[in-house]
């Protein structure tokens, strides 16, 4: 094996390849280019130091080992290097690289086993931009708003207390921005090693001490952070946090979080300097972050320069769109062509696991597509690769067309490709049947299908209710155990203090009794000391056992929560399907008695699904009879005072973006919140399904609210402003 001359370049900006011959870049990537490759393009010695003037350069990404073109405007020159030239040998089958995000799965497994947080290098890997836990917290905080004066200044929230023993993040929607902010600080505090590694602390302190001018100081700090001693994951995480904190400081007029204040809060968390050394004042941590945030436009946020020009690619012929299969790809019901990721998310919202569609890849490269699959209540994006007329999810590519690939996995589990995707492609989102939900063509067939959907919905509801009861019970037990552990800590502290006091005092007495020859008293003092130590050991053991039980139960509770979350989309979808089939049957004139038979409802009892002939005459159809707008709780109680049970009104809630239902129950007025969510209106998940307040009112005209609250055994029977029926 010989060697040849070459050059090294460092990537300054991320670049996602647009053509087959390109390679991906992330900031910090080292790229190696052969001197001969540049000379072949007509460049002379010295030109290698100005890559922005070269244009597209052929090289190898040391991190990814990809070989291909990258834009010279996205990199900086590092220096010369010797390149080893391997001897020729035939290519052999190579194992597939780890799927992006696999490190996140490892982190999830570690958390489920009750392990502490892993180092950043083990929490994620590029192309992810930051640890998934951190991204989830920051996105939730930014969604709630950054203008609160108490943002990042509170402590003692339930979320933070829970995260001390369990770093698995569930649904963050119920938590306010203050709790989320405290959780973010806790995450940085709980990391085994700081975001800014110890290996560059010396360089950073030297810069802070020797360079007084803020802008020059900032440039030198960024250079210090580009050191090879800083892992790529730490660099990406710091960049992600700086972007977020930059947004926070832009709202300083509202939240008072200027760069100095943010430095005081986050500086010691990012740059953990040893407090024991007087010369390493905590102020250096504060100053470090303050300087990085002071500039109006963070360098990390600057847009990359324009790409060098490339010759245009020829457009594919129409014949190629047949995709190598007798069924053209364009005719497949699940193929949606060039639609955005946002449109895909909307179409797959609240669909059951196994729902899927295919679209053109965002790279716009001819022959590449993206399969979006619903799994575990989330959308999974799977790239479909194409080379030399073959398609597949990974090497080797064996399918002759996209249609052939999708057809295969409609019958076989995707676990063949990825063990975590243990499902088939079950439910295509059809571009031809978006408005046609009911596919059967006869009343009898529709009724039988209604019966199936209704039974499935009841089974899922029963399963969800059991899980909810179990989740509530175990959550209460977990809270009790956390309280008990805190009590153990206090008890241990008291006993240890008592033990120290006894040891201090007993020495004097033991010496005195030994001088007096009173060995009996000496033995009594020593025995009492041993008993006290033994008691402390017992308390420690009990606490450890309780902590082990807590971790085990927390893991079980997370599993229950996962199962509940996976059931929600199925419940919503089945309910919608069932109700649409009911509407279709009613419109076709099906008799109520027959509908009741399909639903398994005895006709002599009140029917909550009944669509009776006089249904249209109900006052509930007139919003003015029950919607009273912006009135407060006391005004609502005055309006309902003395009314019969079931009299109700709907008003705006004091809770932003929500409404409130006030209803008379047992002669007293009760209030409950109506949530407005992406899936519709409702009193609680997974029942937030109604397209409008009117739909919700009409449903609960027949259905008791007791399913949401045991004290609300009542229906929305009488709108407060409706005229009473004539006697």
C-alpha positions as CSV (number, residue, x, y, z in Angstrom):
1,X,0.0,0.0,0.0
2,X,1.5,3.4,-1.1
3,X,0.6,7.0,-0.4
4,X,0.0,10.2,-2.3
5,X,-0.3,13.9,-1.5
6,X,-3.7,15.3,-0.6
7,X,-5.4,18.1,1.3
8,X,-7.8,18.3,4.3
9,X,-10.9,20.5,4.5
10,X,-13.3,21.1,7.4
11,X,-17.1,21.5,6.8
12,X,-18.5,24.8,8.1
13,X,-22.2,24.2,7.2
14,X,-24.5,21.2,6.9
15,X,-25.2,20.0,3.3
16,X,-27.7,17.3,2.3
17,X,-26.8,15.7,-1.0
18,X,-28.9,16.6,-3.9
19,X,-27.5,14.2,-6.5
20,X,-26.2,10.6,-6.5
21,X,-22.7,11.8,-6.9
22,X,-22.8,14.2,-3.9
23,X,-21.9,13.5,-0.2
24,X,-23.5,14.7,3.0
25,X,-21.8,17.2,5.3
26,X,-22.2,18.2,8.9
27,X,-20.3,21.0,10.6
28,X,-16.9,19.7,11.8
29,X,-16.6,16.9,9.2
30,X,-13.1,16.4,7.9
31,X,-12.8,15.9,4.1
32,X,-9.8,14.5,2.3
33,X,-9.1,15.5,-1.3
34,X,-6.4,14.0,-3.6
35,X,-3.9,16.6,-5.1
36,X,-4.2,14.7,-8.3
37,X,-7.9,15.2,-8.4
38,X,-7.5,19.0,-8.2
39,X,-4.7,19.0,-10.8
40,X,-6.9,17.0,-13.2
41,X,-9.5,19.8,-13.0
42,X,-6.8,22.3,-14.1
43,X,-6.0,23.8,-10.7
44,X,-2.4,24.7,-9.8
45,X,-0.5,24.7,-6.5
46,X,-2.0,27.2,-4.0
47,X,-5.5,27.0,-5.4
48,X,-6.4,24.3,-2.8
49,X,-6.3,27.0,-0.1
50,X,-9.3,28.9,-1.6
51,X,-11.9,26.1,-1.9
52,X,-14.7,28.6,-2.5
53,X,-13.1,29.4,-5.9
54,X,-12.7,25.8,-6.9
55,X,-16.5,25.0,-6.9
56,X,-17.5,21.4,-6.6
57,X,-14.7,19.2,-5.2
58,X,-14.3,15.4,-5.3
59,X,-13.3,14.0,-1.9
60,X,-13.9,11.6,1.0
61,X,-15.8,12.4,4.2
62,X,-13.7,10.9,7.0
63,X,-16.7,10.6,9.3
64,X,-19.0,8.9,6.8
65,X,-16.4,7.4,4.5
66,X,-18.6,8.6,1.6
67,X,-16.8,9.5,-1.6
68,X,-18.3,12.2,-3.9
69,X,-18.7,15.8,-4.7
70,X,-19.1,18.6,-2.0
71,X,-19.4,22.4,-2.4
72,X,-16.2,24.3,-1.9
73,X,-18.2,27.2,-0.5
74,X,-19.2,25.1,2.5
75,X,-15.7,24.2,3.7
76,X,-12.4,25.8,4.9
77,X,-8.9,24.7,4.1
78,X,-7.1,22.8,6.9
79,X,-3.7,21.7,5.4
80,X,-1.8,19.1,3.5
81,X,-2.1,15.4,4.3
82,X,-0.7,12.1,3.1
83,X,-3.3,9.7,1.6
84,X,-2.9,6.0,1.7
85,X,-3.7,4.3,-1.7
86,X,-5.2,0.9,-1.1
87,X,-4.3,-2.0,-3.5
88,X,-7.1,-3.1,-5.8
89,X,-9.4,-5.8,-4.5
90,X,-12.9,-6.8,-5.4
91,X,-15.8,-5.3,-3.4
92,X,-17.3,-7.7,-0.8
93,X,-20.8,-7.6,0.8
94,X,-20.6,-5.1,3.7
95,X,-22.9,-5.0,6.7
96,X,-25.4,-2.2,6.8
97,X,-24.6,0.9,9.0
98,X,-26.7,1.6,12.0
99,X,-30.0,3.2,11.3
100,X,-30.0,6.9,12.1
101,X,-31.5,7.4,15.5
102,X,-30.4,4.0,16.8
103,X,-28.6,5.7,19.6
104,X,-31.9,7.2,20.6
105,X,-33.3,3.6,20.9
106,X,-30.3,2.7,23.1
107,X,-31.0,5.7,25.3
108,X,-34.7,4.7,25.5
109,X,-33.7,1.2,26.6
110,X,-31.3,2.5,29.2
111,X,-34.0,4.8,30.6
112,X,-36.6,2.0,30.7
113,X,-34.1,0.0,32.8
114,X,-33.9,2.9,35.3
115,X,-30.4,3.9,34.2
116,X,-29.1,7.5,34.6
117,X,-28.6,9.7,31.5
118,X,-25.9,8.6,29.1
119,X,-23.1,10.8,27.8
120,X,-24.0,12.9,24.8
121,X,-22.0,10.7,22.4
122,X,-24.3,7.8,23.3
123,X,-27.6,9.7,23.3
124,X,-27.6,10.5,19.5
125,X,-25.6,10.4,16.3
126,X,-25.7,12.6,13.1
127,X,-27.7,13.3,11.1
128,X,-29.7,14.1,14.3
129,X,-28.9,17.6,15.4
130,X,-29.2,17.1,19.2
131,X,-30.3,14.4,21.8
132,X,-34.0,13.5,21.2
133,X,-34.8,14.2,24.9
134,X,-33.4,17.7,24.6
135,X,-35.1,18.4,21.3
136,X,-38.5,17.3,22.7
137,X,-38.1,19.6,25.7
138,X,-37.0,22.6,23.7
139,X,-39.7,22.2,21.1
140,X,-42.3,21.9,23.9
141,X,-41.0,25.1,25.5
142,X,-40.9,27.1,22.3
143,X,-44.4,25.9,21.5
144,X,-45.7,27.2,24.9
145,X,-44.0,30.6,24.4
146,X,-40.8,32.3,25.5
147,X,-42.3,35.5,27.0
148,X,-42.9,34.4,30.6
149,X,-41.0,36.4,33.3
150,X,-40.7,33.1,35.3
151,X,-39.2,31.1,32.5
152,X,-36.1,29.2,33.7
153,X,-36.5,30.7,37.2
154,X,-38.8,28.3,39.0
155,X,-38.0,25.1,40.9
156,X,-39.9,22.3,42.7
157,X,-42.2,21.3,39.8
158,X,-43.8,17.8,39.8
159,X,-42.1,17.1,36.4
160,X,-38.6,17.8,37.7
161,X,-39.3,15.7,40.8
162,X,-40.4,12.8,38.6
163,X,-37.4,13.1,36.3
164,X,-35.0,12.6,39.2
165,X,-35.8,8.9,39.1
166,X,-37.2,8.5,35.6
167,X,-35.9,10.4,32.5
168,X,-38.5,8.9,30.1
169,X,-40.5,11.8,28.7
170,X,-44.2,11.1,28.0
171,X,-46.8,13.6,26.8
172,X,-45.5,17.1,27.7
173,X,-48.7,18.9,26.7
174,X,-50.1,19.0,30.2
175,X,-47.1,20.8,31.7
176,X,-46.7,24.5,31.7
177,X,-43.6,26.3,30.3
178,X,-42.1,26.8,33.8
179,X,-42.1,23.0,34.6
180,X,-40.6,22.3,31.2
181,X,-37.9,24.9,31.7
182,X,-37.0,23.4,35.0
183,X,-36.8,20.0,33.3
184,X,-34.5,21.4,30.7
185,X,-32.1,22.7,33.4
186,X,-32.4,19.3,35.2
187,X,-31.4,17.5,32.0
188,X,-28.2,19.6,31.6
189,X,-27.5,19.1,35.4
190,X,-28.0,15.3,35.2
191,X,-25.6,14.8,32.2
192,X,-22.7,12.6,33.4
193,X,-20.3,15.1,31.7
194,X,-20.9,18.7,30.7
195,X,-21.7,19.9,27.2
196,X,-18.4,21.8,27.1
197,X,-15.8,19.1,27.7
198,X,-13.2,19.5,30.5
199,X,-10.4,19.1,27.8
200,X,-11.0,22.6,26.5
201,X,-11.6,24.4,29.8
202,X,-8.0,25.6,30.0
203,X,-8.3,27.2,26.5
204,X,-11.6,28.8,27.3
205,X,-10.3,30.3,30.6
206,X,-7.2,31.6,28.9
207,X,-9.4,33.4,26.3
208,X,-11.7,34.8,28.9
209,X,-8.8,36.1,31.0
210,X,-6.6,37.5,28.2
211,X,-9.0,39.0,25.6
212,X,-11.2,41.8,27.0
213,X,-12.9,42.9,23.7
214,X,-16.2,40.9,23.5
215,X,-16.3,40.3,19.8
216,X,-12.7,39.1,19.6
217,X,-13.2,37.1,22.7
218,X,-16.3,35.4,21.2
219,X,-14.4,34.5,18.0
220,X,-11.6,33.0,20.0
221,X,-14.1,31.0,22.2
222,X,-15.7,29.6,19.0
223,X,-12.2,28.6,17.7
224,X,-11.5,26.9,21.1
225,X,-14.8,25.0,20.8
226,X,-13.8,23.7,17.3
227,X,-10.9,21.8,18.8
228,X,-10.7,18.1,17.8
229,X,-10.9,17.4,21.6
230,X,-14.6,18.4,21.4
231,X,-16.8,15.4,20.2
232,X,-19.1,16.2,17.4
233,X,-22.2,15.4,19.5
234,X,-21.1,18.1,22.1
235,X,-20.6,20.7,19.3
236,X,-24.0,20.0,17.8
237,X,-25.7,20.1,21.2
238,X,-24.1,23.4,22.1
239,X,-25.1,24.9,18.8
240,X,-28.7,23.7,19.3
241,X,-28.8,25.2,22.8
242,X,-27.3,28.5,21.6
243,X,-30.0,28.7,18.9
244,X,-32.7,28.2,21.5
245,X,-31.2,30.6,24.0
246,X,-30.8,33.2,21.3
247,X,-34.5,33.0,20.7
248,X,-35.1,33.4,24.4
249,X,-32.9,36.5,24.6
250,X,-34.8,38.0,21.7
251,X,-37.9,38.1,24.0
252,X,-35.9,39.8,26.8
253,X,-38.3,42.8,26.9
254,X,-41.0,40.3,28.1
255,X,-39.1,37.7,30.0
256,X,-36.1,39.8,31.2
257,X,-33.7,37.0,30.1
258,X,-30.9,39.1,28.7
259,X,-27.6,37.3,27.8
260,X,-26.3,38.0,31.3
261,X,-29.3,36.4,33.0
262,X,-29.1,33.4,30.7
263,X,-25.4,33.1,31.5
264,X,-26.1,33.0,35.2
265,X,-28.7,30.3,34.7
266,X,-27.1,28.1,32.1
267,X,-23.4,29.0,32.1
268,X,-22.5,26.8,35.2
269,X,-24.6,23.9,33.6
270,X,-22.8,24.0,30.3
271,X,-19.3,24.9,31.5
272,X,-18.8,23.1,34.9
273,X,-15.7,24.6,36.4
274,X,-14.4,23.2,39.7
275,X,-15.6,25.6,42.4
276,X,-12.8,24.6,44.8
277,X,-10.2,26.7,42.9
278,X,-10.5,30.4,43.7
279,X,-9.0,31.4,40.4
280,X,-11.8,29.5,38.6
281,X,-14.7,31.7,39.7
282,X,-18.2,30.7,38.7
283,X,-18.3,34.1,37.0
284,X,-16.2,32.6,34.2
285,X,-19.1,30.2,33.3
286,X,-21.5,33.1,33.3
287,X,-19.2,35.2,31.2
288,X,-18.6,32.4,28.7
289,X,-22.2,32.0,27.8
290,X,-23.0,35.7,28.0
291,X,-20.3,36.5,25.4
292,X,-21.6,33.8,23.1
293,X,-25.1,35.2,23.3
294,X,-24.3,38.9,23.1
295,X,-24.1,39.3,19.3
296,X,-27.3,40.1,17.6
297,X,-26.9,37.5,14.9
298,X,-25.4,34.3,16.2
299,X,-22.7,33.0,13.8
300,X,-24.2,29.6,14.3
301,X,-27.4,30.8,12.8
302,X,-25.9,32.3,9.6
303,X,-27.1,30.9,6.4
304,X,-24.6,29.0,4.3
305,X,-23.3,30.6,1.1
306,X,-24.8,29.9,-2.3
307,X,-23.9,26.6,-3.9
308,X,-21.6,26.6,-6.9
309,X,-23.4,26.1,-10.2
310,X,-23.9,22.6,-11.6
311,X,-24.9,21.6,-15.1
312,X,-28.6,20.8,-15.3
313,X,-29.8,17.2,-15.3
314,X,-32.0,15.9,-18.1
315,X,-35.6,15.5,-17.1
316,X,-36.8,11.9,-17.0
317,X,-39.0,10.6,-19.8
318,X,-42.7,9.9,-19.2
319,X,-42.1,6.2,-20.0
320,X,-39.7,5.9,-17.0
321,X,-42.5,6.8,-14.7
322,X,-44.0,3.4,-15.2
323,X,-41.4,2.4,-12.7
324,X,-40.5,-0.9,-14.3
325,X,-43.8,-2.5,-13.4
326,X,-47.0,-3.4,-15.3
327,X,-48.9,-1.2,-12.9
328,X,-47.6,2.4,-13.2
329,X,-46.6,4.0,-10.0
330,X,-48.8,7.0,-10.7
331,X,-51.9,4.7,-10.7
332,X,-51.1,3.2,-7.2
333,X,-53.7,4.5,-4.7
334,X,-51.0,5.0,-2.0
335,X,-48.7,7.1,-4.2
336,X,-49.1,10.9,-3.7
337,X,-46.3,12.3,-5.8
338,X,-44.7,15.6,-4.8
339,X,-46.4,16.5,-1.5
340,X,-44.9,18.1,1.6
341,X,-44.1,16.4,4.9
342,X,-46.7,18.6,6.6
343,X,-49.4,17.4,4.2
344,X,-48.4,13.8,4.9
345,X,-48.6,14.4,8.7
346,X,-52.1,15.8,8.3
347,X,-53.3,12.8,6.2
348,X,-51.9,10.3,8.7
349,X,-53.1,12.2,11.8
350,X,-55.0,9.9,14.3
351,X,-54.7,6.8,12.0
352,X,-54.0,3.3,13.3
353,X,-50.7,1.5,13.2
354,X,-50.0,0.1,9.7
355,X,-51.4,3.1,7.8
356,X,-49.1,4.3,5.1
357,X,-48.5,6.3,1.9
358,X,-45.6,7.0,-0.5
359,X,-44.4,10.3,-1.8
360,X,-41.5,11.7,-3.8
361,X,-38.3,12.1,-1.7
362,X,-37.6,15.7,-0.6
363,X,-34.2,15.3,-2.3
364,X,-36.0,15.5,-5.6
365,X,-33.7,12.9,-7.0
366,X,-35.4,10.9,-9.8
367,X,-36.1,7.4,-8.6
368,X,-36.0,8.1,-4.8
369,X,-39.1,8.0,-2.7
370,X,-40.2,8.2,0.9
371,X,-42.5,5.7,2.6
372,X,-44.3,7.2,5.7
373,X,-45.7,4.5,8.0
374,X,-47.8,4.9,11.2
375,X,-46.2,2.9,14.0
376,X,-46.6,3.3,17.8
377,X,-48.8,6.4,17.3
378,X,-45.9,8.2,15.4
379,X,-45.0,8.6,11.7
380,X,-41.9,6.7,10.6
381,X,-40.1,7.9,7.5
382,X,-38.4,5.2,5.4
383,X,-36.3,6.1,2.4
384,X,-36.7,4.0,-0.7
385,X,-33.4,3.7,-2.5
386,X,-32.9,3.3,-6.3
387,X,-30.0,2.1,-8.3
388,X,-29.6,0.5,-11.7
389,X,-33.3,-0.2,-12.0
390,X,-33.6,-1.8,-8.5
391,X,-35.5,-0.5,-5.4
392,X,-35.4,-1.3,-1.7
393,X,-35.0,0.1,1.8
394,X,-31.4,-1.1,2.2
395,X,-28.7,-3.0,0.4
396,X,-29.0,-5.2,-1.5
397,X,-31.7,-3.6,-3.6
398,X,-33.8,-6.5,-5.0
399,X,-37.2,-5.2,-6.1
400,X,-37.9,-4.3,-9.7
401,X,-40.2,-1.4,-8.9
402,X,-41.7,0.6,-6.0
403,X,-45.0,-1.1,-6.6
404,X,-43.4,-4.5,-6.2
405,X,-41.6,-3.4,-3.0
406,X,-44.8,-2.0,-1.4
407,X,-46.9,-5.1,-2.5
408,X,-44.3,-7.4,-0.8
409,X,-44.5,-5.5,2.5
410,X,-48.3,-5.5,2.4
411,X,-48.0,-9.3,3.0
412,X,-44.7,-9.5,4.9
413,X,-43.7,-7.7,8.1
414,X,-41.2,-4.8,7.9
415,X,-39.3,-6.5,10.7
416,X,-37.4,-8.2,7.8
417,X,-35.9,-4.7,7.3
418,X,-36.0,-3.3,10.8
419,X,-36.7,-5.4,13.9
420,X,-38.5,-2.5,15.6
421,X,-41.0,-2.1,12.7
422,X,-43.0,-5.3,13.4
423,X,-46.0,-4.5,11.2
424,X,-47.2,-4.9,7.7
425,X,-48.3,-2.1,5.3
426,X,-52.0,-2.6,6.3
427,X,-54.0,0.6,5.5
428,X,-53.1,2.7,2.4
429,X,-54.1,6.3,2.4
430,X,-55.9,6.3,-0.9
431,X,-55.8,9.4,-3.2
432,X,-58.9,8.0,-4.9
433,X,-61.1,7.5,-1.9
434,X,-60.5,10.5,0.3
435,X,-64.2,11.3,0.4
436,X,-65.6,7.8,0.1
437,X,-65.3,6.2,3.5
438,X,-68.2,3.7,3.2
439,X,-67.1,1.4,0.4
440,X,-69.9,-1.3,0.6
441,X,-72.7,-0.9,-1.9
442,X,-75.8,-2.3,0.0
443,X,-77.5,-1.4,3.3
444,X,-77.1,-4.9,4.6
445,X,-73.3,-5.0,3.9
446,X,-72.9,-1.5,5.5
447,X,-74.8,-2.7,8.5
448,X,-72.7,-5.8,9.0
449,X,-69.5,-3.6,8.7
450,X,-71.0,-1.2,11.2
451,X,-71.5,-4.1,13.6
452,X,-67.8,-5.0,13.2
453,X,-66.5,-1.5,13.8
454,X,-68.8,-1.0,16.8
455,X,-67.6,-4.2,18.4
456,X,-64.0,-3.3,17.7
457,X,-64.6,0.1,19.2
458,X,-66.2,-1.4,22.3
459,X,-63.3,-3.9,22.8
460,X,-60.7,-1.1,22.4
461,X,-62.6,1.2,24.8
462,X,-62.9,-1.6,27.4
463,X,-59.1,-2.3,27.0
464,X,-58.3,1.5,27.3
465,X,-60.5,1.9,30.4
466,X,-58.7,-1.0,32.1
467,X,-55.4,0.4,31.3
468,X,-56.4,3.9,32.5
469,X,-57.6,2.5,35.8
470,X,-54.3,0.6,36.2
471,X,-52.3,3.7,35.2
472,X,-54.1,5.9,37.7
473,X,-53.6,3.4,40.5
474,X,-49.9,2.9,39.8
475,X,-49.3,6.6,39.4
476,X,-50.7,7.2,42.8
477,X,-48.6,4.4,44.3
478,X,-45.5,5.9,42.6
479,X,-46.2,9.2,44.1
480,X,-46.6,7.6,47.6
481,X,-43.3,5.7,47.2
482,X,-41.5,8.9,46.1
483,X,-42.9,10.6,49.2
484,X,-41.8,7.6,51.4
485,X,-38.2,7.8,49.9
486,X,-38.0,11.5,50.9
487,X,-39.2,10.5,54.4
488,X,-36.5,7.8,54.5
489,X,-33.9,10.4,53.6
490,X,-35.0,12.7,56.4
491,X,-35.0,9.8,58.9
492,X,-31.5,8.7,57.9
493,X,-30.3,12.2,58.2
494,X,-31.7,12.5,61.8
495,X,-30.3,9.1,62.8
496,X,-26.9,9.9,61.4
497,X,-26.8,13.2,63.3
498,X,-27.8,11.4,66.4
499,X,-25.1,8.8,65.8
500,X,-22.4,11.4,65.4
501,X,-23.6,13.2,68.6
502,X,-23.5,10.0,70.5
503,X,-20.0,9.1,69.3
504,X,-18.7,12.5,70.2
505,X,-20.2,12.3,73.7
506,X,-19.6,8.7,74.4
507,X,-15.8,8.9,74.0
508,X,-15.6,11.1,77.2
509,X,-17.9,8.8,79.2
510,X,-16.1,5.6,78.1
511,X,-12.7,7.1,79.1
512,X,-14.2,8.1,82.5
513,X,-15.9,4.8,83.2
514,X,-12.7,2.9,82.2
515,X,-10.7,5.0,84.7
516,X,-13.3,4.1,87.3
517,X,-13.2,0.4,86.3
518,X,-16.9,0.4,85.4
519,X,-16.7,-1.9,82.4
520,X,-20.5,-2.6,82.6
521,X,-21.3,1.0,81.7
522,X,-18.7,1.0,78.9
523,X,-20.3,-2.1,77.4
524,X,-23.8,-0.5,77.7
525,X,-22.7,2.6,75.8
526,X,-21.0,0.5,73.1
527,X,-24.1,-1.7,72.8
528,X,-26.3,1.4,72.3
529,X,-24.0,2.7,69.7
530,X,-24.1,-0.6,67.8
531,X,-27.9,-0.7,68.0
532,X,-28.1,2.8,66.5
533,X,-25.8,1.9,63.7
534,X,-27.7,-1.3,63.0
535,X,-31.0,0.7,62.9
536,X,-29.4,3.1,60.3
537,X,-28.3,0.2,58.2
538,X,-31.9,-1.3,58.3
539,X,-33.4,2.1,57.2
540,X,-30.8,2.3,54.4
541,X,-31.8,-1.3,53.2
542,X,-35.5,-0.5,53.4
543,X,-34.9,2.7,51.3
544,X,-32.9,0.8,48.7
545,X,-35.6,-1.9,48.4
546,X,-38.2,0.9,48.0
547,X,-36.1,2.6,45.3
548,X,-35.8,-0.7,43.4
549,X,-39.5,-1.2,43.6
550,X,-40.0,2.3,42.4
551,X,-37.8,1.8,39.3
552,X,-39.6,-1.4,38.5
553,X,-43.1,0.1,38.9
554,X,-42.1,3.2,37.0
555,X,-41.0,1.0,34.1
556,X,-44.3,-0.9,34.2
557,X,-46.2,2.4,34.4
558,X,-44.4,3.6,31.2
559,X,-45.4,0.4,29.4
560,X,-49.0,1.0,30.4
561,X,-48.8,4.6,29.1
562,X,-47.3,3.4,25.9
563,X,-50.1,0.9,25.4
564,X,-52.7,3.6,26.1
565,X,-51.1,6.0,23.6
566,X,-51.0,3.3,21.0
567,X,-54.7,2.7,21.5
568,X,-55.8,6.3,21.1
569,X,-55.4,6.6,17.3
570,X,-57.3,3.3,16.9
571,X,-60.1,4.5,19.2
572,X,-60.4,7.8,17.3
573,X,-60.4,6.1,13.9
574,X,-62.9,3.4,14.9
575,X,-65.3,6.0,16.4
576,X,-65.1,8.1,13.3
577,X,-65.7,5.1,11.0
578,X,-68.6,3.9,13.2
579,X,-70.3,7.3,13.2
580,X,-69.8,7.8,9.4
581,X,-71.4,4.4,8.8
582,X,-74.3,5.4,11.1
583,X,-74.9,8.6,9.1
584,X,-74.7,6.7,5.8
585,X,-77.4,4.2,7.0
586,X,-79.6,7.0,8.3
587,X,-79.4,8.8,5.0
588,X,-80.3,5.6,3.1
589,X,-83.4,5.3,5.2
590,X,-82.4,2.3,7.3
591,X,-84.9,1.7,10.1
592,X,-83.8,2.5,13.6
593,X,-84.8,-0.9,14.9
594,X,-82.5,-2.5,12.4
595,X,-79.6,-0.2,13.3
596,X,-80.1,-1.0,16.9
597,X,-79.8,-4.7,16.1
598,X,-76.4,-4.1,14.4
599,X,-75.3,-2.1,17.4
600,X,-76.5,-4.7,19.9
601,X,-78.9,-2.3,21.6
602,X,-82.2,-3.5,23.0
603,X,-85.0,-1.4,21.4
604,X,-87.0,-1.0,24.5
605,X,-84.1,1.0,26.1
606,X,-83.1,4.5,25.3
607,X,-80.8,4.5,22.3
608,X,-77.8,6.9,22.5
609,X,-77.3,6.5,18.7
610,X,-80.9,7.1,17.8
611,X,-81.5,9.5,14.9
612,X,-85.2,9.9,15.5
613,X,-87.6,11.7,13.1
614,X,-88.0,14.6,15.5
615,X,-84.2,14.9,16.1
616,X,-84.1,18.0,13.8
617,X,-86.6,19.7,16.0
618,X,-84.3,19.6,19.1
619,X,-83.4,23.1,20.3
620,X,-79.8,21.8,20.6
621,X,-79.4,22.5,16.8
622,X,-79.6,26.3,17.6
623,X,-76.4,27.4,19.1
624,X,-78.0,30.6,20.4
625,X,-80.0,28.4,22.9
626,X,-76.9,27.2,24.7
627,X,-73.8,29.2,23.7
628,X,-73.5,32.4,25.8
629,X,-70.0,33.6,24.9
630,X,-67.7,35.3,27.4
631,X,-69.2,35.1,30.8
632,X,-67.5,34.0,34.0
633,X,-68.3,31.1,36.4
634,X,-70.5,33.1,38.8
635,X,-72.6,34.6,35.9
636,X,-73.1,31.0,34.6
637,X,-74.3,29.8,38.1
638,X,-76.7,32.8,38.2
639,X,-78.2,31.8,34.8
640,X,-78.6,28.2,35.9
641,X,-79.9,28.9,39.4
642,X,-83.2,27.1,40.1
643,X,-83.2,25.2,36.7
644,X,-83.9,21.5,36.4
645,X,-81.2,18.9,36.2
646,X,-79.7,18.6,32.7
647,X,-80.0,22.3,32.0
648,X,-76.7,23.5,30.5
649,X,-74.8,26.3,28.7
650,X,-71.5,26.5,26.9
651,X,-69.2,29.5,27.5
652,X,-65.7,30.6,26.9
653,X,-63.3,29.2,29.5
654,X,-60.8,31.2,31.5
655,X,-58.3,28.6,30.3
656,X,-56.9,30.0,27.0
657,X,-58.2,28.3,23.9
658,X,-60.8,26.2,25.7
659,X,-64.5,26.3,26.5
660,X,-66.5,25.4,29.6
661,X,-69.7,23.5,30.0
662,X,-71.9,24.5,33.0
663,X,-74.7,22.0,33.8
664,X,-77.2,21.5,36.6
665,X,-76.7,18.2,38.5
666,X,-78.7,17.3,41.6
667,X,-79.8,20.9,41.9
668,X,-76.2,22.2,41.9
669,X,-74.2,23.8,39.0
670,X,-71.1,21.9,37.9
671,X,-68.4,23.1,35.5
672,X,-66.1,21.1,33.2
673,X,-63.6,22.1,30.6
674,X,-64.1,21.4,26.9
675,X,-60.7,21.1,25.1
676,X,-60.1,22.2,21.6
677,X,-57.4,20.0,20.0
678,X,-56.1,19.0,16.6
679,X,-58.5,16.1,16.5
680,X,-61.6,18.0,17.6
681,X,-63.5,19.1,20.7
682,X,-64.0,17.0,23.8
683,X,-63.9,16.6,27.6
684,X,-60.8,14.3,27.6
685,X,-58.6,12.1,25.5
686,X,-59.2,10.0,23.6
687,X,-62.7,11.5,23.2
688,X,-61.7,14.9,21.7
689,X,-63.3,13.9,18.4
690,X,-66.1,16.3,17.7
691,X,-65.8,18.7,14.7
692,X,-67.7,21.4,16.4
693,X,-69.3,22.4,19.8
694,X,-72.7,21.6,18.2
695,X,-71.6,18.1,17.4
696,X,-70.4,17.6,21.0
697,X,-73.7,19.0,22.4
698,X,-75.8,16.7,20.2
699,X,-73.8,13.7,21.2
700,X,-74.1,14.4,25.0
701,X,-77.8,15.0,24.6
702,X,-78.1,11.2,24.6
703,X,-74.8,10.2,26.4
704,X,-74.2,10.8,30.1
705,X,-71.2,12.8,31.2
706,X,-70.6,10.2,33.9
707,X,-68.0,8.4,31.7
708,X,-65.7,11.5,32.3
709,X,-66.7,12.3,35.9
710,X,-68.5,10.1,38.4
711,X,-70.3,13.1,39.9
712,X,-71.7,14.2,36.5
713,X,-74.4,11.5,36.0
714,X,-76.4,13.8,33.6
715,X,-77.0,14.5,29.9
716,X,-77.0,17.9,28.2
717,X,-80.8,17.7,28.1
718,X,-82.1,21.3,28.2
719,X,-80.3,24.3,26.7
720,X,-80.6,27.2,29.1
721,X,-82.1,29.7,26.6
722,X,-84.5,27.3,24.9
723,X,-88.3,27.7,25.3
724,X,-89.9,25.0,27.6
725,X,-92.2,22.6,25.7
726,X,-95.9,23.6,25.6
727,X,-98.1,21.8,28.1
